[in-house]
Amino acid sequence: MEFTEHILERYAERIQEKKGKNEIKSFVAQNRKKIEENIQKLFDSAEFLCTTKIKEHNITNFYVNKNGWVLIADKENKKLITLYKVDLFLGTDFNKYYIEKMTEDIKNKMKDYENIEYEIELDKEKRQEERKQCESEIASLKTRIKWLEENINLSTQQDKEADARLKVKKDEVQQQIENFVGARIFE
């Protein structure tokens, strides 16, 4: 696990109670290895709480130990970003009780969220499949419509050709009649 400079400085400030940028940076420079070991111990004593995005920050993993230390790791769990202590200033016992109950409540809500998320994903997959079937049916119907329109056009064209053939025959008959009748009437 990597440690950001930020978490090292927050350790110096919040656990070792160092004040001011210079004192904090100096303490970190002199005690980096020991600070990293102590942060790792804190992390090892913590249990996973949730993965979420808080306000404008990136998605991160939250861990909390029974003493109220919250450690935040990056989404991939490769870096520890920061740490802080949950303290309501109402005494150690109340803090522990609060942390226990809030942790339990958050875990339950996260389970509910994950269950709902899973159900919604299943529903979305089902609707996606329904959409694909509808799209396939629409494509098939469009192909059928195109074929029917082509048949209508072909049929209309065949009617025009038949009418033209009929007109040619009618004109031939008419011409023959005129030739026959006309020749007898005017002779």
Residue pairs with C-beta under 8 A, 6 or more apart in sequence:
1 40
1 43
1 73
1 77
1 78
1 79
1 80
2 78
2 79
2 80
3 35
3 36
3 39
3 79
3 80
4 79
4 80
4 81
4 82
5 28
6 81
6 82
7 39
7 71
7 80
7 81
7 82
7 83
8 28
8 32
8 35
8 36
8 39
9 24
9 25
9 28
10 82
10 83
10 84
11 28
11 35
11 38
11 39
11 83
12 18
12 23
12 24
12 27
12 28
12 31
12 35
13 19
13 24
14 83
14 84
14 85
15 38
16 27
18 24
18 27
28 35
39 71
39 80
39 83
42 65
42 69
42 71
42 83
43 63
43 71
43 73
43 80
45 65
45 66
45 67
45 69
46 63
46 64
46 65
46 69
46 70
46 71
47 63
47 64
47 65
47 103
48 61
48 62
48 63
49 62
49 63
49 64
49 70
49 103
49 106
49 107
49 110
50 61
50 62
50 106
50 107
50 110
51 59
51 60
51 61
51 62
51 75
52 59
52 60
52 62
53 59
53 60
54 60
58 74
58 75
59 75
60 72
60 73
60 74
60 75
60 81
61 72
61 73
61 74
61 75
61 77
62 70
62 71
62 72
63 70
63 71
63 72
63 73
64 70
64 71
64 86
64 99
64 103
66 96
66 99
66 100
67 85
67 96
67 99
68 85
68 86
68 87
68 95
68 96
68 99
69 83
69 84
69 85
69 86
70 83
70 84
70 85
70 86
71 80
71 82
71 83
72 80
72 81
72 82
72 83
73 79
73 80
73 81
74 81
86 95
86 98
86 99
86 102
87 95
88 94
88 95
88 98
90 98
